[in-house]
Amino acid sequence: GVLKDHHDQWILGFNRRLGLCFVFNAEIWGILHGLIILQNKKWDKVSIRTGSMEVIQSIKETFTRPSHSALIRRIQQIWLEMIQ
């Protein structure tokens, strides 16, 4: 993943070894890991960009109905903590 500032300038990059997994899960892990980094650095203005509309839709849906994915629920939890 990559974290950029509001001018689209690179701040830092990160990676995680996932082994074999679906692209959807890799995208979710990337978003989760990026949010954890942002939360630890106390950054509160966040924009998530991904090439997967399926991932974005899955995250958005958790705000209207519960998700079966623990990763997506954790993303929602961190997101809500950051905007409070």
BELDANOR-V252966 format. One record per backbone hydrogen bond with DSSP energy under -1.0 kcal/mol. CO is the residue of the C=O (numbers start at 1). NH is the residue of the N-H. If there is no record, write none. Layout:
BEGIN
CO/NH + CO/NH
END
This chain:
BEGIN
1/14 + 3/11 + 3/12 + 5/8 + 9/5 + 12/3 + 22/26 + 23/27 + 24/28 + 25/29 + 26/30 + 27/31 + 28/32 + 29/33 + 30/34 + 31/35 + 32/36 + 33/37 + 34/38 + 35/39 + 36/40 + 37/41 + 38/43 + 39/42 + 52/56 + 53/57 + 54/58 + 55/59 + 56/60 + 57/61 + 60/63 + 61/64 + 61/65 + 69/73 + 70/74 + 71/75 + 72/76 + 73/77 + 74/78 + 75/79 + 76/80 + 77/81 + 78/82 + 79/83
END
